[in-house]
Amino acid sequence: MGKLIVSLSPHAHGTDSVERNMYGVIIALVPALLVSFFYFGLGSVVVLSTSVAACVLLEWAITRYVLKEKRNTIMDGSAILTGLLLGFNLPSNLPIWIIVIGAVFAIGFAKMPFGGLGNNLFNPALVGRAALLVAFPAQMTTWPKAGQIGSYLDAETGATPLSVMKEAIKSGDASVLDQLPSSLDLFLGNHPDGVGAMGEICALALLLGFAFMLWRKIITWHIPVSIIGTVFVFAGLLHLADPSYADPFSVILTGGLMLGAIFMATDYVTSPMTPKGQIIYGVAIGFLTVVIRNWGAYPEGMSFAILIMNAFTPLINNYVKPKRFGEVAK
């Protein structure tokens, strides 16, 4: 049993900080950012730049003119990160005015009314995405094909792997799944047709970011691994029972699963604090994602699954909270 050591000052201070962690996550997103620029070109630049600028300006304006505070919160990196994650969840041909509305929901409805960073109940970027998906379903489910470097609003669109999977389930015809790219192509981002949101295209780029954050100890493995593991097992059982359900490798490599598991579900504020709570949280997200994808109205279920479990985070924290030092077990 370890000893509790109490010493007089001066004390050694840790190097961890909000800014360090926020910018660390931004650095981890650089591989996915470069891939999105490579595949979507102008569309990626416009959407991501607009999303980041809108989130940063809105947070500054609300802090200065609504809350009337002199402190500058935009330099902590959280608004930039929200803008990046919101942009990564959008099509590369989305009009600027719709992106700005998404930023308003992310910053103006999901973050600042609760007191800013550290107080929000739901992941701001996912609230922005969910609001746009409900308000503009046609624009939010029209996905440009990769490789149109100079195209933006006029980009040619195509069917995504998730929509192919959904069609196979509806028709009960497993041969529909032959349209899917191979698992290796999905892993590397080699999609011949529509791919979905910009942050979803390359699992390898997202895993590089995951490895970086683990190395820097920005996050732990519990949430991403429990989400991906649960989806793999659940999808594998469905595939064995009925071949019209996609194989588990294709399921975990398509859509926003990797992006959500690594960068969205691990948000400090909206996820449980203890390893046990994080595993419970991750398993529930993975289960809900498969349920919504297969039997819900939308082909993708990752965003909604995370938002649902954000609401349960306080209950999970209360359920798994450690006993106070010296407390007698009941």
C-alpha positions as CSV (number, residue, x, y, z in Angstrom):
1,M,0.0,0.0,0.0
2,G,1.5,3.4,-1.0
3,K,2.2,6.0,1.6
4,L,0.6,9.4,1.5
5,I,3.4,11.9,1.6
6,V,2.8,15.5,2.8
7,S,5.6,18.0,2.5
8,L,6.0,21.7,3.1
9,S,6.3,24.2,0.3
10,P,7.8,24.9,-2.1
11,H,6.0,22.3,-4.3
12,A,6.9,21.1,-7.8
13,H,4.3,22.3,-10.3
14,G,3.2,20.1,-13.2
15,T,3.6,21.3,-16.8
16,D,0.0,20.4,-17.7
17,S,-2.3,23.2,-18.7
18,V,-5.4,23.9,-20.8
19,E,-3.4,25.5,-23.5
20,R,-0.9,22.6,-23.7
21,N,-3.7,20.0,-24.0
22,M,-5.8,22.0,-26.5
23,Y,-2.9,22.8,-28.8
24,G,-1.7,19.2,-28.4
25,V,-5.0,17.9,-29.8
26,I,-4.7,20.4,-32.6
27,I,-1.3,19.1,-33.5
28,A,-2.7,15.6,-33.4
29,L,-5.2,16.6,-36.0
30,V,-2.6,17.8,-38.4
31,P,-2.3,14.5,-40.3
32,A,-6.0,14.4,-40.9
33,L,-5.9,18.1,-41.8
34,L,-3.3,17.5,-44.5
35,V,-5.2,14.5,-45.9
36,S,-8.4,16.6,-46.1
37,F,-6.4,19.3,-48.0
38,F,-5.0,16.6,-50.4
39,Y,-8.3,15.0,-51.2
40,F,-10.7,18.0,-51.1
41,G,-8.5,21.0,-51.9
42,L,-10.3,24.3,-52.1
43,G,-13.5,22.9,-50.4
44,S,-11.5,21.8,-47.4
45,V,-9.7,25.2,-47.1
46,V,-13.0,27.1,-47.3
47,V,-15.0,25.0,-44.9
48,L,-12.3,24.6,-42.2
49,S,-11.2,28.2,-42.4
50,T,-14.7,29.5,-42.1
51,S,-15.5,27.1,-39.2
52,V,-12.4,28.0,-37.2
53,A,-12.8,31.8,-37.8
54,A,-16.5,31.8,-37.0
55,C,-16.0,29.9,-33.7
56,V,-13.1,32.1,-32.6
57,L,-14.9,35.4,-33.4
58,L,-18.1,34.2,-31.8
59,E,-16.4,33.3,-28.6
60,W,-14.5,36.6,-28.5
61,A,-17.7,38.6,-29.2
62,I,-19.8,36.8,-26.6
63,T,-17.0,37.1,-23.9
64,R,-16.5,40.8,-24.7
65,Y,-20.0,42.2,-25.4
66,V,-22.4,39.7,-23.8
67,L,-20.6,38.5,-20.7
68,K,-18.6,41.8,-20.6
69,E,-15.5,40.2,-19.4
70,K,-12.0,41.5,-20.2
71,R,-10.3,38.1,-20.1
72,N,-9.2,36.7,-23.5
73,T,-10.3,33.1,-23.8
74,I,-9.7,32.6,-27.5
75,M,-5.9,32.0,-27.0
76,D,-6.4,28.9,-24.9
77,G,-7.0,27.0,-28.2
78,S,-10.5,25.6,-27.3
79,A,-12.4,27.7,-29.8
80,I,-9.9,26.8,-32.5
81,L,-10.2,23.1,-31.7
82,T,-14.0,23.4,-31.7
83,G,-13.9,25.0,-35.1
84,L,-11.6,22.3,-36.5
85,L,-13.7,19.5,-35.2
86,L,-16.9,21.1,-36.4
87,G,-15.3,21.5,-39.9
88,F,-14.1,17.9,-39.9
89,N,-17.7,16.8,-39.4
90,L,-19.0,18.7,-42.4
91,P,-19.1,18.1,-46.2
92,S,-16.5,20.0,-48.2
93,N,-19.1,21.7,-50.3
94,L,-21.2,23.2,-47.5
95,P,-22.1,26.9,-48.1
96,I,-20.4,29.4,-45.8
97,W,-23.6,30.7,-44.2
98,I,-24.6,27.2,-43.1
99,I,-21.1,26.7,-41.5
100,V,-21.6,30.0,-39.6
101,I,-24.9,28.8,-38.3
102,G,-23.2,25.6,-37.1
103,A,-20.6,27.7,-35.3
104,V,-23.4,29.7,-33.6
105,F,-24.9,26.5,-32.2
106,A,-21.5,25.2,-31.1
107,I,-20.3,28.3,-29.4
108,G,-23.4,30.3,-28.8
109,F,-25.7,27.5,-27.6
110,A,-23.5,24.6,-26.4
111,K,-20.5,26.3,-24.8
112,M,-20.7,29.9,-23.7
113,P,-24.2,29.9,-22.1
114,F,-22.9,27.3,-19.6
115,G,-19.9,29.4,-18.6
116,G,-17.4,28.6,-21.3
117,L,-14.7,25.9,-21.4
118,G,-15.0,23.4,-18.5
119,N,-18.7,24.0,-17.9
120,N,-20.5,22.8,-21.1
121,L,-22.7,19.7,-20.8
122,F,-22.4,18.5,-24.4
123,N,-19.5,18.5,-26.9
124,P,-19.9,21.9,-28.7
125,A,-18.7,20.7,-32.1
126,L,-21.2,17.8,-32.1
127,V,-24.0,20.1,-31.0
128,G,-23.2,22.2,-34.1
129,R,-23.2,19.2,-36.4
130,A,-26.4,17.7,-35.0
131,A,-28.2,21.1,-35.3
132,L,-27.1,21.4,-38.9
133,L,-28.1,17.8,-39.7
134,V,-31.6,18.4,-38.4
135,A,-32.0,21.8,-40.0
136,F,-30.3,21.2,-43.3
137,P,-30.5,17.4,-43.9
138,A,-30.1,17.6,-47.7
139,Q,-27.0,19.8,-47.6
140,M,-25.5,17.8,-44.7
141,T,-25.9,14.4,-46.4
142,T,-24.6,15.4,-49.9
143,W,-21.0,14.2,-50.0
144,P,-18.5,15.4,-52.6
145,K,-16.2,12.8,-54.2
146,A,-12.5,13.0,-53.3
147,G,-9.9,14.4,-55.7
148,Q,-11.8,17.5,-56.9
149,I,-9.0,19.8,-55.7
150,G,-10.3,23.0,-57.3
151,S,-14.0,22.5,-56.7
152,Y,-16.1,23.9,-53.9
153,L,-19.9,24.4,-54.3
154,D,-20.0,22.7,-57.7
155,A,-18.2,19.5,-56.6
156,E,-19.5,16.2,-57.9
157,T,-21.1,14.0,-55.2
158,G,-21.4,10.3,-54.7
159,A,-22.6,7.6,-52.3
160,T,-20.6,7.0,-49.1
161,P,-19.6,3.7,-47.7
162,L,-22.2,4.2,-44.9
163,S,-25.0,4.7,-47.4
164,V,-24.0,1.6,-49.2
165,M,-24.1,-0.4,-45.9
166,K,-27.5,1.1,-45.1
167,E,-28.9,0.1,-48.5
168,A,-27.6,-3.5,-48.1
169,I,-29.4,-3.7,-44.7
170,K,-32.7,-2.3,-46.2
171,S,-32.6,-4.6,-49.2
172,G,-31.3,-7.7,-47.4
173,D,-28.9,-8.2,-50.3
174,A,-25.3,-8.8,-49.3
175,S,-24.1,-8.3,-52.8
176,V,-24.6,-4.6,-52.4
177,L,-21.6,-4.5,-50.1
178,D,-19.4,-5.4,-53.1
179,Q,-19.5,-1.6,-53.8
180,L,-17.5,-0.9,-50.7
181,P,-13.7,-0.2,-51.0
182,S,-11.4,-2.8,-49.4
183,S,-10.5,-2.5,-45.8
184,L,-7.0,-1.5,-46.8
185,D,-8.4,1.3,-49.0
186,L,-10.6,2.5,-46.2
187,F,-7.7,2.5,-43.9
188,L,-5.5,4.5,-46.2
189,G,-8.3,6.8,-47.4
190,N,-8.4,5.5,-51.0
191,H,-12.1,6.1,-51.8
192,P,-13.2,6.1,-55.4
193,D,-16.6,7.7,-54.7
194,G,-18.1,9.8,-52.0
195,V,-16.4,9.5,-48.6
196,G,-18.4,11.5,-46.1
197,A,-17.1,14.3,-43.9
198,M,-13.6,15.7,-44.4
199,G,-12.3,14.2,-41.1
200,E,-13.4,10.7,-41.9
201,I,-11.4,10.0,-45.0
202,C,-8.3,8.3,-43.7
203,A,-8.2,6.1,-40.6
204,L,-4.4,6.0,-40.7
205,A,-4.1,9.8,-40.2
206,L,-6.5,9.7,-37.2
207,L,-4.6,6.8,-35.6
208,L,-1.3,8.8,-36.0
209,G,-3.0,11.5,-34.0
210,F,-4.2,9.0,-31.4
211,A,-0.6,7.7,-31.0
212,F,0.6,11.3,-30.5
213,M,-1.9,12.1,-27.9
214,L,-1.2,8.8,-26.0
215,W,2.5,9.7,-26.1
216,R,1.9,13.2,-24.8
217,K,-0.5,11.8,-22.2
218,I,-3.2,14.1,-23.4
219,I,-5.8,11.3,-23.3
220,T,-5.8,7.6,-22.2
221,W,-6.7,4.6,-24.2
222,H,-9.9,3.7,-22.3
223,I,-12.5,5.6,-24.3
224,P,-11.3,5.0,-27.9
225,V,-10.4,1.4,-27.4
226,S,-13.7,0.6,-25.6
227,I,-15.7,2.3,-28.4
228,I,-13.9,0.6,-31.3
229,G,-13.8,-2.7,-29.5
230,T,-17.5,-2.7,-28.8
231,V,-18.4,-1.7,-32.4
232,F,-16.1,-4.4,-33.7
233,V,-17.7,-7.2,-31.6
234,F,-21.3,-6.0,-32.1
235,A,-20.8,-5.6,-35.9
236,G,-19.0,-8.9,-36.1
237,L,-21.9,-10.7,-34.5
238,L,-24.4,-9.1,-36.8
239,H,-22.3,-10.0,-39.8
240,L,-22.1,-13.6,-38.7
241,A,-25.8,-13.7,-38.2
242,D,-26.7,-12.0,-41.5
243,P,-24.1,-11.3,-44.3
244,S,-26.1,-8.2,-45.4
245,Y,-24.5,-6.4,-42.4
246,A,-21.0,-5.2,-43.3
247,D,-17.9,-6.9,-41.8
248,P,-16.6,-5.4,-38.7
249,F,-13.4,-4.1,-40.3
250,S,-15.4,-2.0,-42.8
251,V,-17.7,-0.8,-40.0
252,I,-14.9,0.6,-37.8
253,L,-13.1,2.2,-40.8
254,T,-16.0,4.1,-42.3
255,G,-17.9,7.2,-41.3
256,G,-17.0,9.2,-38.2
257,L,-16.2,6.3,-35.9
258,M,-12.5,6.9,-35.7
259,L,-12.8,10.6,-35.5
260,G,-15.5,10.5,-32.9
261,A,-13.8,7.8,-30.8
262,I,-10.4,9.5,-30.7
263,F,-11.1,13.2,-30.8
264,M,-14.8,13.8,-29.9
265,A,-15.7,11.3,-27.2
266,T,-12.4,12.0,-25.3
267,D,-13.3,15.6,-24.6
268,Y,-12.3,16.2,-21.0
269,V,-15.4,18.2,-20.0
270,T,-18.1,15.9,-21.3
271,S,-16.6,12.4,-20.6
272,P,-16.2,10.5,-17.3
273,M,-13.2,11.1,-15.1
274,T,-12.2,7.6,-14.0
275,P,-10.9,4.7,-16.1
276,K,-13.9,2.5,-15.1
277,G,-16.3,5.2,-16.0
278,Q,-14.6,5.8,-19.3
279,I,-14.9,2.2,-20.3
280,I,-18.6,2.2,-19.4
281,Y,-19.1,5.4,-21.4
282,G,-17.1,4.0,-24.4
283,V,-19.0,0.6,-24.5
284,A,-22.3,2.5,-24.4
285,I,-21.3,4.8,-27.3
286,G,-20.1,1.9,-29.4
287,F,-23.4,0.0,-28.8
288,L,-25.5,3.0,-29.6
289,T,-23.5,3.8,-32.7
290,V,-24.2,0.4,-34.2
291,V,-27.8,0.5,-33.3
292,I,-28.4,4.0,-34.9
293,R,-26.3,3.1,-37.9
294,N,-28.2,-0.1,-38.6
295,W,-31.8,0.8,-37.5
296,G,-31.9,4.5,-37.2
297,A,-33.0,7.2,-39.7
298,Y,-29.4,8.3,-40.4
299,P,-26.6,6.2,-41.9
300,E,-24.2,7.7,-39.2
301,G,-24.8,7.3,-35.5
302,M,-21.5,8.3,-33.9
303,S,-22.4,12.0,-33.2
304,F,-25.8,11.2,-31.6
305,A,-24.3,8.3,-29.6
306,I,-21.7,10.6,-28.1
307,L,-24.2,13.4,-27.3
308,I,-26.6,10.9,-25.6
309,M,-23.8,9.6,-23.4
310,N,-22.6,13.2,-22.7
311,A,-25.9,13.5,-20.8
312,F,-25.2,10.4,-18.8
313,T,-21.6,11.4,-17.8
314,P,-22.6,12.9,-14.5
315,L,-24.5,9.7,-13.6
316,I,-21.5,7.6,-14.6
317,N,-19.2,9.8,-12.5
318,N,-21.4,9.4,-9.5
319,Y,-21.7,5.7,-10.0
320,V,-18.0,5.0,-10.2
321,K,-16.6,7.8,-8.0
322,P,-13.8,6.5,-5.7
323,K,-14.2,6.3,-1.9
324,R,-12.9,9.3,0.0
325,F,-9.7,8.8,1.8
326,G,-10.4,7.1,5.2
327,E,-14.0,6.4,4.3
328,V,-15.3,3.1,5.7
329,A,-17.0,0.8,3.2
330,K,-20.7,0.3,3.8
